Amino acid sequence: QASMALDPACGTPLAQVTIGLDRLDQRLRLRPAALEDMPAIWALLAATWHATHDPIFGPERVSAMTGAWHSEENLRRDWEEAGAFPAKRIFFVAESDSRLGASASAILMDDETVKLARLYVHPDLQRQGLGQALLERCFAHFPLAHRGQLEVVAGNANAIAFYRRFGFIEATPAASARAQGRREPAFSLAFEV
């Protein structure tokens, strides 16, 4: 396991990244997740996890991991926490026409730190700016926070490259409580602006 942190001397601080949502397909819309989205979000997460992680872990293990971590019950709990006041968790989706194509959730860990809990874009819609738009939306929701965290499976080279574009770099080994209970290696990533 490894930890990541933003070195202000290299990379662009996330707070300075601008998206330009006009580059996204006009049929795409970012909005807060709704309770009725949970089955579609679960299907999105399962499809994304299988497309990304089957080559790393195999389909059976990915099904088990997805069933445990991304169950509709866990998603529903995250959604309920996002509706609490004051909101310390947010949960967004991106949809195109009637299709839910991406989702993201984040948690305000303390006054300075936001943890990106989930960011998944359907494999058919990747590399179109949705992930970047959701990443920005999640961190912009907590404007006073200047640190961020997330976890990425170590073998997920595309995700690691994606987050490195926003200033996430490997720093010192650290294990989150969740990563300690897992058998697969994971990066615990962080940035600071």
N, C-alpha and C positions, 0 to 999 in steps of 0.2 A: 504494500500500500504506500501511496505517496500523497503528499499534500501539495497544493498549488497556491501561490499568492501572486498578486500583481506587483511587479517591480516597477515603480513609477518611471524609471528611466527607460523602460522598454515597453512598447505596446501603448495603445490608446486607452485611457481610463474610460470605463463604461459610461460614466456620466457625460462624456463628451461625444459619444456616438449618436449620430442622428440617422434615422431610417429613411424617411421619405416614403410614407405609406402609399404615395401615388404610384410608386413602382410596382406595387402589388396589383394583381388582377382586380379590376373594379368589382367583381362579384364576390370578393373575399371580404369578410367582416370580422373584426375582433370584438368580443363582447364577454361579459361575465358568464360563467357557466351556470346553467339552470339544472334543477333536480332531474328534469326529464331528459337531460343530456347524458346522464350516467351510463346507460347501456351503450350509447354510441361512443362515449369516451373509453369505456372498457374495451370495446371492439377495436378502436384506434390504437390503444396501448398494446393490445395483444398482437395486432398486425405489425406494428412498428417493432416490438420486441422480437417477434419471430424473424422478420426481415433482417434485423440488425444482429441478433445474438444467436440464432440457430447455428451459424458457422463456428461460433465460439464455444457454446455449451451443448448444442444438440437440441432438437425440438422438444423432447420429453422434459428436459430440465427447464427449458424456457417456459413451457406450459405451466410447470409447477411454480416457478418463480413469479410468473405473471399472475397466476391464480392467488398466490399469497400476498404479494405486494400491491397489486393493482385490482384487487377484488372490488366489485361494485359497493360492498360494505365499506371498504377503506375510502373509496372515492366519495361516497355519500358522506362519510364522516368529515373528510376534507372540505367538501362543499358546505356542510353545516357550520364548520369552524370559520369558513370564509364569510358567512353571513352574520357572525357574532359582532358585537360592538364593544369596544373599539376593535376593528378588524386587524388581526395580526396575521391572517392568512388570506391570500387572494387566489382565485381560480378563474382562469380565462379560457375561452375557446376561440378558434378561428373557423369560420364556416364559409363554404362556397356553394351558392345556391342552397340546396337543401342538405348538403353533405358536410358533416363536421370533419375538418381536415387536420386540426392540430389542437393541442391543449397544453396549458402550463399552469403550475401553481407554485406559490412562494410563501414563505413564512417569515415574519419579522421575529428574529430570535432575541434581539435586545434592541436598544435604541440605535445602535450603529450597524447591525448585521442582518442581512436578508439571506435566507437559504432558499435556493431554487429547488423545490421538491420534485417537480416533474416538468419536463419540456419534451413533448413528442409531436412530430410531424409525420403524417402518413407517408410511407415511402413514395407514393405517386406524386406527392406535392413538395418533396424536399428540394432544396436549392432554388427556391422561388422567393425567399425573403420572409417566409412565415416564422421560422425559428428566430430570426433576428428581431422581427417585430414583437414577438411574444416575450423574448428575453428583455428587450427594452421596456416593454409595458410592465412587466413584473417588477423590475428594479425602479422604474420611475414612479410606481405607486407608493413607494416609501422614500420620498425625496431627502429625508434627513439621514438615512443610512448611507454610509460610505464604505462598507465592507459587504462582500457577498460570498456565499459558499454554495457548493453543489457537489454531487458525487457522480462519477462516470465509471463504468466498467472499464478496467484497464485495457482490454482488447478492442474497445470501441474506438478505433482510430479516427473515424469520421467525426464523432462527437468531440473527441479531444482536440482535433484540428479546428473544429468550429469554435470551441470556447477559447482556444489559444488566440484566435483572431481578435478576441475582445480583451486580451491582456492577461488571461489566466496562464500562469507558468508554474512549473514544478518547483517546490521549495523544499520543505523538510518532511520526513515521514510523520504521519499522524493517522490515527484510526478513529473514525466516528463510532458511536455505540452501535449503529446499524451495520457498519462494515465489519466490526469485530465479530458479529454473529454469522457472517457470510463465509462461504468457502471460496468464492471467486475474488480475485484481486480487484480492487477499485481505487480510483483516484479520488481523494477528497480535495476539491479545488476551492480556491478562494481568490478574491481580488480585493484591493484597497485603493481608494482614490483620495 
